[in-house]
Structures are given as structure tokens and as C-alpha cells.
Amino acid sequence: MTRETYSASKLLLLLLSACTLSACSYFHGARPVTAPVPADTPASAPQVLALPIDEATVAQLQAWMADGQLSAHALTQHYLARIEALDRNGPKLNSVIELNPDALSIANSLDAERKAGTVRGPLHGIPVLLKDNIATADAMQTTAGSLALVGHKPPRDAFIVERLRAAGAVILGKTNLSEWANWRSTHSSSGWSGRGGQTKNPYVLDRNPCGSSAGSGAAIAANLAAIAVGTETDGSIVCPSSVSGLVGIKPTVGRVSRSGIIPISASQDTAGPMARTVADAVILLEALAAPDQNDAATAASRKHADACFHCALDDASVRGVRIGVLRASAGFHPEVDAAFEQALATLKASGAVIIDKLALPNDGKYGDDETTVLKYEFKDGINRYLATLGEDAPKTLADLIEFNLREAGLELPYFGQELFEQSQASGPLTTPAYRKARARSRRLAGRAGIDALLRAEKLDVLIAPTLGPSWPTDHVNGDHVLGGSISTAPAVAGYPHITVPMGYVRGLPVGLSFVGPAWSERRLIAYAYAYEQASKVRRPPEFRPSIP
């Protein structure tokens, strides 16, 4: 393959020549799926906006809409054209699994509200992409990337989708993901699903987009929407954000409702924002975060509901802050280490106090317990979720296993379902082995891990490289993740974790992680924002086919 960069002029040509979505179809894996037609789509190619929409922040988009230079309709149309040019054609990122046929009509309604003097908030008229494990009771599917759930629609919107609609967001579509949020096989390729096929990394197309929120990461990096919602059990927000040059916020478990999200683990699952800037991620987080009577974990958030996340956006907020450097989570790649040293120098120059050469207590001692917990909780959670679907839908994990065997050519062409099978073999949540594993892992990762180190060294936050640069996508051997150990402790403990662009390794992005105790999102946002403003590392992708 020859080296090629998609220049601005080439992208403009692709946008101008994009076929109307009503005339286009695309292939998801081995099965053709017709893209839903957005209402009010014009018969001619959409007009390319003169405004510099790509890389624009939510605040900038709102300013243009406020002064009449931009409408929600025009912005939505722009992203639909860009998806056609870059996701379906050109580099063919394959990051958006489905478009919302009502997106333009929703945008029109929001434009009418604005004209009448009503603006719901900072998300009014802003197009948002959702990971395809987040339920919408509309014309779109909710499948977790599996053909087993095609045609079996959930009875209602996920709670966070209700929040987004109320905030005035335009639900633009669903993003591809690692099937079942990467809980099917230990040899999977991140970003592949039976329904959606393989998502590409927009920086280097033969590289992997990482994590189960792969489509959300690739789409936002490529400016296919303003912001996206991902989900994480362990690393699936921060990993794709890191390798796609994004900000990803994995909140405290209970900060954001999980009701209506296809589950893996009641102990570790959470949704969270993926965006190009900290400020954009904060706008989305403030819309998502709220107690939900249908998710018991969110009851604890009532004590922390007064957290003003946007109030933390202060570029001087790391002065005097004691930052613990997790050296034991670095040292896996010399060029990542060089970027990490530059990040430390930037933080120090901004007034932070650097406490170096630290390691998390008990790190690596709870991996087996985590796996045990996920096996038990997945079986329980997925059976509960499937019970909410229609009569002809799969009803149990056993039904899903049987479906995959029956449709092995479409669902099992590259890797198997051993995690499904191991989960199916697990018992109920009253099993002593499960209860002991859950209690032990949460204690070792949380109170005896992150909390203990913060207390012993009198630290405000812990930092480390999020993980290494993206690896070549490999359907024979599966993922080849380098580094990435920092995600597991906050995932198991249920604590917040934020990644921010830190640098590039031969054109591939790498991120810097900020980790703190439960409910410390506001402080982590402050530190992440201060670093982002001092470093300003992010640059958009060039869609290079490969690294020579």
C-alpha cells in the first residue's frame, strides 16, 4: 500500500461529491445493512459550510448558532456529509454503525425553539453520537454490535439518552464497538463486531482504534460529530480516547446512570464523554450525570450532586497540587516515556509539585478476582437486560451462545466466545466465590490501593501514561496492547479516570491519565484542563494508510 495523506482539498472534494444517504447502502461485516435515511435529506449534495466546523468546540458552535451564522440543521447536515465522505468512502473508517433517520427533523425542531427564544443549554442543537450498547427507543437499533439483537428494540430510551434529548442534543447515530463491549473472547480485535465489521484508527488506518468504545473514539477524532458517549468496564473509554487523541472521562461508578445500557458489570460499568477538549467533555458530563431511580448505584451521587464541573475549568488549577507519578505504570516504550517526561515538565512549570517513583500498592493482585466478578455479573446482567426485550428476542446468555454457533460464519469468523461460555458456567450472585472476589478486589484496588497511596504520600492525584501507541489490527492473534495497566485499579475500585492527549509516537497519539478517589471528578477535571491548556498537544488525524 502506498503512503497517502487525505489533504484538506481531497476531503473537501469527498464532501462535495458525497452521494445522498438515501441512495447509499453499506456493508457491516458479512451482511449488507441499509443505512436509515435521515428525514429532510435533500436530493442534491449538501452544501459545505464556510465556517471552520472541524475541530470547533461546542462553545464555538453555540456562538455561531447564537449569532445566526449556523443552524442545528446545517451542522447536522455537515456531519452527515462528512460521515458519508470519510466513514463510508475515502478512508472508510467504519466507525458509525447506524444513522438516525430523524436527526435532521430533530435539528429543525431545535432551530425553531431557538428562533422562538428558547435555548435549553450548551447542548442545544449539538449532534452527539452514542455507542451501540446504549438503548434508544427510536428508529435505530441497539445491538452491542451483535446480529443476535438486530430487530429486537428496547422498550425505552436509556436514562442518559432521555437526559441528552432534554438538553437539546441531536442524537446523530450509533457508533461501532467491540462486540458485546469486548466481553466475548480473550482473543478479540478491538473495534470489530459481527454487525459493524472492523473500525479503523483515523490516524493510521491499519492500526487499531482500541477498546470497546472504538467507534466513538474514531468518529470524534475524525470530526464526524461534536462529541460522543462511550462506556467503560475496564479501559473502554480511556483506551480509545488515548489512541485517538481525545479527552475521555470515565466517571465514578454511580455518577452516570447505566439503566438502558447493555451491561457487563454492575460493579464497574459506566458511561462517559469522549471529546476533543476537556471543556467539551465537561459539557457532556454535566448533561449525563444525575441520580436515576432505576440504577441503585446512582443514589450515592446525590451527596455529590452539587459538583460544578465547568467551574473547575481554570488553567491555573495545578499550582501547588501534589501529583504522584506512577513510574511502575510507565517504562514500556521509550518514545512514550519521552512524551511523559515532557508532560511532567509542563505540569511542573505550571506550578505542580511532582512526587516521583511511585507504585500502586497491590497492583496486579486483583486481576483474577476482577475476571471472576465480570463473569458472574455479566450473566446476571445480560439475562436481566434480555428479559426487557420483545417475545421473539433472545432471552438468556445461553440463547446468545446458541445464536453465535448457528451464525458462526458471521459472528465467529476471527475469534470465539469463551468468555460467554465461562460466564454461562458461573452461578448466581449469592455464590461465596463471587462475593469474596468482589469484596477483595474492590478493597485492594480502592481503599488499600489508590486511597492508601494518596494518603501515605499526601497526594492530590495520580498520573501515568494511559497506554502505548496503537498496534496494527490483527484478526489472527487479536489485540497487542502495550502498557495500559493504569486503567484497571480505578475500574475495579469504581473510581474516576481521565485521559488527555499527551503526545505522539510516529504520528500515533498517546494519552496522559489522571486518577483520583471516588467522586473526585471536579478536581481531576481541573488538573486535566490545566495540563491541556499548558500543553495544547492535540492535532487532527491525516488518515495515513500505514506507517512505512
C-alpha positions as CSV (number, residue, x, y, z in Angstrom):
1,M,0.0,0.0,0.0
2,T,1.4,3.4,-0.9
3,R,1.6,6.1,1.6
4,E,-1.1,8.7,1.2
5,T,-2.5,11.6,3.3
6,Y,-6.0,12.8,2.8
7,S,-5.4,16.6,2.4
8,A,-7.9,19.3,3.1
9,S,-8.6,19.7,-0.6
10,K,-9.2,16.0,-1.0
11,L,-11.6,15.9,1.9
12,L,-13.5,18.8,0.5
13,L,-13.9,17.0,-2.8
14,L,-15.1,13.9,-0.9
15,L,-17.6,16.1,0.9
16,L,-18.9,17.8,-2.2
17,S,-19.2,14.6,-4.1
18,A,-20.8,12.6,-1.3
19,C,-23.9,10.7,-2.5
20,T,-27.2,11.3,-0.7
21,L,-27.7,9.0,2.1
22,S,-31.0,7.8,0.7
23,A,-29.2,6.3,-2.3
24,C,-26.4,4.7,-0.3
25,S,-26.0,1.4,1.5
26,Y,-23.0,-0.1,3.2
27,F,-21.8,-3.4,4.4
28,H,-21.5,-4.3,8.1
29,G,-19.3,-7.4,8.4
30,A,-20.6,-10.1,6.0
31,R,-24.2,-8.9,6.0
32,P,-25.5,-5.9,4.0
33,V,-27.4,-3.4,6.1
34,T,-29.2,-0.4,4.6
35,A,-28.4,2.9,6.2
36,P,-31.6,4.6,7.5
37,V,-32.4,7.8,5.6
38,P,-32.3,11.0,7.6
39,A,-35.6,12.9,7.3
40,D,-35.5,16.0,5.1
41,T,-32.3,14.9,3.4
42,P,-32.1,17.0,0.2
43,A,-31.7,15.3,-3.2
44,S,-28.6,17.2,-4.1
45,A,-25.2,17.1,-2.4
46,P,-25.2,19.1,0.9
47,Q,-23.6,22.5,0.9
48,V,-20.2,22.6,2.6
49,L,-20.2,25.3,5.3
50,A,-17.8,28.1,5.1
51,L,-17.3,28.0,8.8
52,P,-14.3,26.0,10.2
53,I,-16.6,23.4,11.8
54,D,-14.0,20.7,12.1
55,E,-12.1,20.9,15.5
56,A,-14.5,23.6,16.6
57,T,-15.5,23.4,20.3
58,V,-19.1,23.1,21.5
59,A,-18.8,26.7,22.8
60,Q,-17.8,27.9,19.4
61,L,-20.6,26.1,17.7
62,Q,-23.1,27.6,20.1
63,A,-21.7,31.1,19.5
64,W,-22.2,30.6,15.7
65,M,-25.7,29.4,16.3
66,A,-26.4,32.3,18.7
67,D,-25.4,34.9,16.1
68,G,-27.2,33.2,13.2
69,Q,-24.1,32.0,11.3
70,L,-25.0,28.4,11.9
71,S,-28.1,26.3,12.5
72,A,-28.6,22.9,14.1
73,H,-29.9,21.7,10.7
74,A,-26.8,22.9,8.8
75,L,-24.4,21.5,11.4
76,T,-26.2,18.1,11.4
77,Q,-26.1,18.1,7.6
78,H,-22.4,18.9,7.7
79,Y,-21.7,15.9,9.9
80,L,-23.9,13.6,7.8
81,A,-21.9,14.6,4.7
82,R,-18.6,14.1,6.5
83,I,-19.7,10.6,7.6
84,E,-20.5,9.8,4.0
85,A,-17.2,11.1,2.8
86,L,-14.9,9.6,5.5
87,D,-16.7,6.8,7.1
88,R,-18.5,5.2,4.1
89,N,-16.0,6.4,1.5
90,G,-12.4,7.8,1.4
91,P,-10.5,6.2,4.3
92,K,-13.7,4.2,5.2
93,L,-13.3,4.4,9.0
94,N,-16.4,2.3,9.6
95,S,-16.9,4.0,12.9
96,V,-20.6,4.8,12.6
97,I,-22.8,1.7,12.6
98,E,-26.1,3.5,12.0
99,L,-27.5,7.0,11.4
100,N,-30.6,8.4,13.0
101,P,-33.2,8.9,10.2
102,D,-34.8,11.6,12.4
103,A,-31.6,13.6,13.0
104,L,-32.5,16.5,10.6
105,S,-36.1,16.8,11.7
106,I,-34.9,16.9,15.4
107,A,-32.4,19.6,14.4
108,N,-35.2,21.6,12.6
109,S,-37.3,21.5,15.8
110,L,-34.4,22.7,17.9
111,D,-33.8,25.5,15.4
112,A,-37.4,26.5,15.7
113,E,-37.1,26.6,19.5
114,R,-34.0,28.8,19.3
115,K,-35.8,31.2,16.9
116,A,-38.7,31.4,19.4
117,G,-36.2,32.4,22.1
118,T,-35.7,29.0,23.9
119,V,-32.3,27.6,24.3
120,R,-32.1,24.6,26.5
121,G,-28.4,24.8,27.3
122,P,-25.0,24.3,25.9
123,L,-26.0,21.1,24.0
124,H,-28.9,22.7,22.2
125,G,-28.6,21.7,18.6
126,I,-25.3,19.9,19.1
127,P,-25.0,16.5,17.3
128,V,-24.0,13.6,19.6
129,L,-23.0,10.0,18.7
130,L,-23.9,7.1,21.0
131,K,-22.2,3.8,21.4
132,D,-24.4,1.0,20.1
133,N,-24.9,-0.6,23.5
134,I,-26.9,2.5,24.7
135,A,-30.7,2.0,24.2
136,T,-32.8,4.3,22.1
137,A,-36.5,3.8,21.6
138,D,-36.5,5.3,18.2
139,A,-35.9,4.2,14.6
140,M,-32.4,3.0,15.4
141,Q,-31.2,-0.4,16.6
142,T,-29.5,-1.2,19.9
143,T,-27.3,-4.3,19.4
144,A,-23.9,-4.1,21.2
145,G,-22.7,-4.9,17.7
146,S,-24.3,-8.4,17.6
147,L,-26.6,-9.7,14.9
148,A,-28.4,-11.5,17.6
149,L,-30.1,-8.3,18.7
150,V,-30.9,-6.8,15.2
151,G,-34.7,-6.2,15.1
152,H,-35.2,-6.5,18.9
153,K,-35.6,-3.0,20.1
154,P,-35.6,-1.9,23.7
155,P,-38.8,-0.6,25.2
156,R,-37.5,2.8,26.2
157,D,-34.5,5.2,25.9
158,A,-31.6,4.7,28.3
159,F,-31.8,7.3,31.1
160,I,-28.8,9.1,29.7
161,V,-30.5,9.4,26.3
162,E,-33.5,10.9,28.0
163,R,-31.1,13.4,29.6
164,L,-29.5,14.2,26.2
165,R,-32.8,14.7,24.5
166,A,-34.0,17.0,27.3
167,A,-30.7,19.0,27.0
168,G,-31.4,19.6,23.3
169,A,-28.8,17.3,21.8
170,V,-29.3,15.9,18.3
171,I,-28.9,12.1,18.5
172,L,-27.0,11.7,15.2
173,G,-26.4,8.0,15.2
174,K,-24.8,4.9,16.9
175,T,-21.1,4.1,16.8
176,N,-19.5,0.7,16.1
177,L,-17.8,-1.1,19.0
178,S,-16.1,-4.2,20.1
179,E,-19.0,-6.7,20.1
180,W,-20.7,-7.0,23.5
181,A,-18.3,-4.3,24.7
182,N,-15.4,-6.7,24.3
183,W,-16.7,-9.3,26.7
184,R,-16.9,-12.3,24.4
185,S,-13.4,-13.6,23.8
186,T,-9.9,-13.2,25.2
187,H,-8.6,-13.1,21.6
188,S,-10.8,-10.4,20.2
189,S,-9.8,-7.5,17.9
190,S,-11.0,-4.2,19.4
191,G,-13.4,-2.3,17.2
192,W,-14.8,-5.4,15.5
193,S,-18.4,-6.6,15.7
194,G,-20.5,-9.0,13.7
195,R,-22.9,-6.3,12.8
196,G,-20.4,-3.5,12.2
197,G,-17.2,-5.0,11.0
198,Q,-13.8,-3.5,11.8
199,T,-13.4,0.1,12.8
200,K,-10.1,1.8,11.8
201,N,-7.9,4.2,13.6
202,P,-8.1,7.6,11.8
203,Y,-4.5,8.5,12.5
204,V,-3.1,5.4,10.8
205,L,-5.8,3.3,9.1
206,D,-4.2,-0.2,9.5
207,R,-3.9,0.5,13.3
208,N,-6.4,-0.4,15.9
209,P,-8.9,2.0,17.5
210,C,-8.6,0.3,20.9
211,G,-11.2,-0.6,23.5
212,S,-14.9,-1.3,23.1
213,S,-15.8,2.4,22.5
214,A,-13.7,2.2,19.4
215,G,-16.2,3.7,17.1
216,S,-16.9,6.6,19.4
217,G,-13.2,7.4,19.6
218,A,-12.5,7.2,15.9
219,A,-15.6,9.2,14.9
220,I,-14.9,12.1,17.2
221,A,-11.2,12.2,16.3
222,A,-12.2,12.4,12.7
223,N,-14.7,15.2,13.4
224,L,-17.8,13.1,12.4
225,A,-19.7,14.7,15.3
226,A,-19.1,17.2,18.0
227,I,-19.0,14.7,20.9
228,A,-19.8,11.1,21.7
229,V,-20.8,8.9,24.6
230,G,-18.7,5.8,25.3
231,T,-18.9,3.2,28.0
232,E,-16.3,1.5,30.1
233,T,-15.9,-1.6,32.3
234,D,-12.1,-1.5,32.3
235,G,-10.3,0.8,29.8
236,S,-13.0,1.1,27.2
237,I,-13.3,4.9,27.4
238,V,-9.8,5.9,28.2
239,C,-8.1,3.4,25.8
240,P,-9.9,4.6,22.5
241,S,-9.6,8.2,23.7
242,S,-5.8,7.8,24.2
243,V,-5.1,6.2,20.8
244,S,-7.4,8.7,19.0
245,G,-6.0,11.9,20.6
246,L,-9.1,12.6,22.6
247,V,-10.2,13.5,26.1
248,G,-12.1,10.7,27.8
249,I,-13.7,10.8,31.2
250,K,-14.5,7.6,33.0
251,P,-16.6,8.8,35.9
252,T,-17.0,7.3,39.4
253,V,-19.4,4.3,39.1
254,G,-22.8,5.8,40.1
255,R,-22.1,9.3,38.8
256,V,-23.9,8.4,35.5
257,S,-26.8,6.0,35.2
258,R,-26.4,2.7,33.5
259,S,-30.1,1.9,33.1
260,G,-30.8,1.1,29.4
261,I,-27.2,0.3,28.7
262,I,-26.4,-3.3,27.7
263,P,-24.4,-4.5,30.7
264,I,-21.2,-6.3,31.6
265,S,-20.7,-5.5,35.3
266,A,-22.9,-3.8,37.8
267,S,-19.7,-3.1,39.8
268,Q,-17.6,-1.5,37.1
269,D,-19.8,-0.3,34.2
270,T,-20.2,3.4,33.5
271,A,-20.9,5.7,30.5
272,G,-18.8,8.8,30.0
273,P,-17.9,11.5,27.5
274,M,-15.4,11.3,24.7
275,A,-14.4,14.7,23.1
276,R,-11.7,16.7,21.6
277,T,-11.3,19.1,24.5
278,V,-11.7,18.9,28.3
279,A,-14.3,21.7,28.2
280,D,-16.5,19.7,25.6
281,A,-16.2,16.6,27.7
282,V,-17.4,18.5,30.8
283,I,-20.4,19.9,28.9
284,L,-21.4,16.4,28.0
285,L,-20.7,15.0,31.5
286,E,-22.9,17.7,33.1
287,A,-25.8,16.6,30.9
288,L,-25.3,12.9,31.6
289,A,-24.7,13.0,35.4
290,A,-27.9,12.6,37.5
291,P,-29.4,10.2,40.0
292,D,-31.7,7.6,38.4
293,Q,-34.3,5.6,40.4
294,N,-33.7,2.6,38.1
295,D,-30.0,2.4,38.9
296,A,-29.3,2.0,42.6
297,A,-25.6,2.9,42.2
298,T,-26.6,6.5,41.4
299,A,-28.2,7.0,44.8
300,A,-24.7,7.8,46.3
301,S,-24.3,10.6,43.7
302,R,-27.0,12.6,45.5
303,K,-24.4,13.5,48.1
304,H,-22.2,14.9,45.4
305,A,-24.8,16.4,43.1
306,D,-23.7,20.0,43.7
307,A,-20.4,19.4,41.9
308,C,-20.0,22.2,39.3
309,F,-17.7,20.5,36.7
310,H,-17.4,23.6,34.4
311,C,-16.4,25.7,37.4
312,A,-13.2,23.6,37.5
313,L,-12.0,24.9,34.1
314,D,-9.2,27.0,35.4
315,D,-5.8,26.9,33.6
316,A,-4.0,27.7,36.9
317,S,-5.5,24.9,38.9
318,V,-2.4,22.7,39.3
319,R,-0.4,25.3,41.2
320,G,0.7,23.7,44.5
321,V,-1.1,20.4,43.6
322,R,0.8,17.3,44.7
323,I,1.0,14.9,41.8
324,G,2.1,11.3,42.3
325,V,3.9,9.8,39.4
326,L,3.2,6.1,38.9
327,R,6.6,5.1,37.4
328,A,5.6,1.4,37.8
329,S,2.9,2.1,35.1
330,A,5.4,3.6,32.7
331,G,8.7,2.4,31.1
332,F,7.1,0.2,28.5
333,H,8.1,2.3,25.4
334,P,11.0,4.8,25.2
335,E,9.0,7.3,23.0
336,V,6.0,7.2,25.3
337,D,8.5,7.8,28.2
338,A,9.8,10.9,26.4
339,A,6.3,12.3,26.0
340,F,5.6,11.5,29.6
341,E,8.8,13.4,30.7
342,Q,7.6,16.4,28.7
343,A,4.2,16.2,30.3
344,L,5.8,16.2,33.8
345,A,7.9,19.2,32.8
346,T,4.8,21.0,31.7
347,L,3.0,20.3,34.9
348,K,6.0,21.3,37.0
349,A,6.3,24.6,35.0
350,S,2.6,25.2,35.8
351,G,3.3,25.1,39.5
352,A,2.6,21.4,40.3
353,V,4.6,19.6,43.0
354,I,5.9,16.3,41.4
355,I,6.3,13.3,43.7
356,D,8.1,10.7,41.6
357,K,8.9,7.0,41.5
358,L,5.7,5.6,43.0
359,A,3.8,2.4,42.5
360,L,0.2,1.5,43.4
361,P,0.0,-0.9,46.4
362,N,-1.4,-4.3,45.5
363,D,-1.2,-3.5,41.7
364,G,-1.7,-6.7,39.8
365,K,-3.1,-8.7,42.8
366,Y,-6.7,-8.4,41.8
367,G,-6.8,-9.4,38.1
368,D,-8.1,-12.9,38.7
369,D,-10.8,-11.5,41.1
370,E,-11.8,-8.9,38.5
371,T,-12.3,-11.6,35.9
372,T,-14.4,-13.7,38.3
373,V,-16.6,-10.7,39.1
374,L,-17.2,-9.9,35.5
375,K,-18.2,-13.5,34.6
376,Y,-20.8,-13.7,37.4
377,E,-22.1,-10.1,36.8
378,F,-22.3,-10.4,33.1
379,K,-24.5,-13.5,33.2
380,D,-26.8,-11.9,35.7
381,G,-26.9,-8.5,34.0
382,I,-27.4,-9.7,30.4
383,N,-30.2,-12.1,31.4
384,R,-31.9,-9.2,33.1
385,Y,-31.5,-6.9,30.1
386,L,-32.7,-9.5,27.5
387,A,-35.8,-10.0,29.6
388,T,-36.9,-6.5,28.8
389,L,-36.9,-7.1,25.0
390,G,-39.8,-8.5,22.9
391,E,-41.1,-12.0,23.0
392,D,-39.1,-13.2,19.9
393,A,-35.7,-11.8,21.2
394,P,-33.0,-13.9,22.8
395,K,-33.9,-14.3,26.5
396,T,-30.7,-15.6,28.1
397,L,-27.0,-15.8,27.7
398,A,-27.5,-19.4,26.6
399,D,-29.6,-18.2,23.7
400,L,-26.8,-15.8,22.6
401,I,-24.3,-18.6,22.7
402,E,-26.6,-20.8,20.6
403,F,-27.1,-17.9,18.1
404,N,-23.4,-17.4,17.7
405,L,-22.9,-21.1,17.0
406,R,-25.7,-21.1,14.5
407,E,-24.4,-18.0,12.8
408,A,-20.7,-18.8,13.2
409,G,-19.7,-17.6,9.7
410,L,-20.9,-14.1,10.6
411,E,-20.3,-14.0,14.3
412,L,-17.3,-16.2,14.9
413,P,-15.0,-15.8,11.8
414,Y,-12.0,-14.4,13.8
415,F,-12.4,-15.3,17.4
416,G,-14.6,-17.4,19.7
417,Q,-16.9,-16.8,22.7
418,E,-15.0,-18.4,25.5
419,L,-15.9,-15.6,27.9
420,F,-19.6,-16.1,27.1
421,E,-19.2,-19.8,27.9
422,Q,-17.3,-19.2,31.1
423,S,-19.9,-16.6,32.2
424,Q,-22.7,-19.1,31.4
425,A,-21.0,-21.7,33.7
426,S,-21.0,-19.3,36.6
427,G,-23.5,-19.3,39.4
428,P,-25.8,-16.7,40.9
429,L,-24.6,-13.5,42.7
430,T,-25.1,-15.2,46.0
431,T,-22.2,-17.6,45.3
432,P,-19.5,-17.2,48.0
433,A,-16.6,-17.2,45.4
434,Y,-18.2,-14.3,43.7
435,R,-18.9,-12.3,46.8
436,K,-15.4,-12.8,48.1
437,A,-13.8,-11.9,44.8
438,R,-15.8,-8.7,44.6
439,A,-15.1,-7.5,48.1
440,R,-11.4,-8.4,47.9
441,S,-10.8,-6.8,44.5
442,R,-12.6,-3.5,45.4
443,R,-10.6,-3.3,48.7
444,L,-7.2,-4.0,47.1
445,A,-7.8,-1.5,44.2
446,G,-9.6,1.2,46.2
447,R,-9.0,1.6,50.0
448,A,-5.8,-0.5,50.0
449,G,-4.6,0.8,46.6
450,I,-5.4,4.2,45.2
451,D,-6.7,5.6,48.6
452,A,-3.7,4.2,50.5
453,L,-1.1,5.7,48.2
454,L,-2.8,9.2,48.1
455,R,-3.0,9.2,51.9
456,A,0.5,7.9,52.5
457,E,2.2,10.5,50.2
458,K,-0.3,13.3,50.8
459,L,-1.2,13.4,47.1
460,D,-4.0,15.1,45.3
461,V,-3.9,13.0,42.1
462,L,-2.0,10.1,40.4
463,I,-0.7,10.2,36.9
464,A,0.7,7.8,34.3
465,P,0.8,7.2,30.6
466,T,-2.7,5.9,29.6
467,L,-1.1,3.2,27.4
468,G,1.2,2.9,24.4
469,P,0.6,3.8,20.8
470,S,-2.0,1.9,18.7
471,W,-1.0,-1.5,17.3
472,P,-1.7,-3.0,13.8
473,T,-5.2,-4.6,13.7
474,D,-4.7,-8.3,13.8
475,H,-7.6,-10.7,13.2
476,V,-5.3,-13.7,13.7
477,N,-3.8,-13.0,17.1
478,G,-6.1,-10.3,18.5
479,D,-5.1,-7.2,20.3
480,H,-1.5,-6.4,21.2
481,V,-1.9,-3.7,23.9
482,L,1.3,-2.1,25.2
483,G,1.1,-0.7,28.7
484,G,-2.4,0.2,29.9
485,S,-2.1,-1.1,33.4
486,I,-3.3,2.2,34.8
487,S,-6.9,1.6,33.8
488,T,-7.6,-1.5,36.0
489,A,-7.3,0.0,39.5
490,P,-9.8,2.8,39.0
491,A,-12.0,0.4,37.0
492,V,-12.2,-2.2,39.8
493,A,-12.5,0.4,42.6
494,G,-15.1,2.3,40.6
495,Y,-13.1,5.5,40.8
496,P,-12.8,8.3,38.2
497,H,-10.1,8.3,35.5
498,I,-9.5,11.0,32.9
499,T,-7.2,10.8,29.9
500,V,-5.9,13.8,27.9
501,P,-3.7,13.9,24.8
502,M,0.0,13.8,25.8
503,G,1.9,13.4,22.6
504,Y,2.6,11.4,19.5
505,V,4.7,8.4,18.7
506,R,5.5,8.5,14.9
507,G,2.1,10.1,14.4
508,L,0.2,7.9,16.7
509,P,-1.5,9.6,19.8
510,V,-0.7,8.7,23.4
511,G,-2.6,10.0,26.4
512,L,-1.9,11.1,30.0
513,S,-4.0,9.6,32.7
514,F,-5.3,11.4,35.9
515,V,-6.7,9.1,38.6
516,G,-8.2,10.0,41.9
517,P,-10.5,8.7,44.7
518,A,-14.3,8.3,44.4
519,W,-16.3,11.4,43.4
520,S,-13.2,13.4,42.7
521,E,-14.2,14.3,39.1
522,R,-14.2,18.0,39.7
523,R,-10.6,18.0,40.9
524,L,-9.4,15.7,38.1
525,I,-11.1,17.9,35.5
526,A,-9.3,20.9,36.9
527,Y,-5.9,19.2,36.7
528,A,-6.6,17.8,33.2
529,Y,-7.8,21.1,31.9
530,A,-4.8,23.0,33.3
531,Y,-2.4,20.5,31.6
532,E,-4.4,20.6,28.4
533,Q,-4.2,24.4,28.2
534,A,-0.5,24.4,29.0
535,S,0.4,21.7,26.5
536,K,-2.1,22.0,23.6
537,V,-0.9,18.8,22.1
538,R,-3.9,17.6,20.1
539,R,-3.8,17.7,16.3
540,P,-6.4,16.2,13.9
541,P,-5.7,12.9,12.1
542,E,-4.4,12.7,8.5
543,F,-5.8,9.3,7.7
544,R,-2.5,7.8,6.8
545,P,-2.8,4.2,5.4
546,S,0.2,2.9,7.3
547,I,3.5,3.7,8.9
548,P,6.3,2.8,6.5
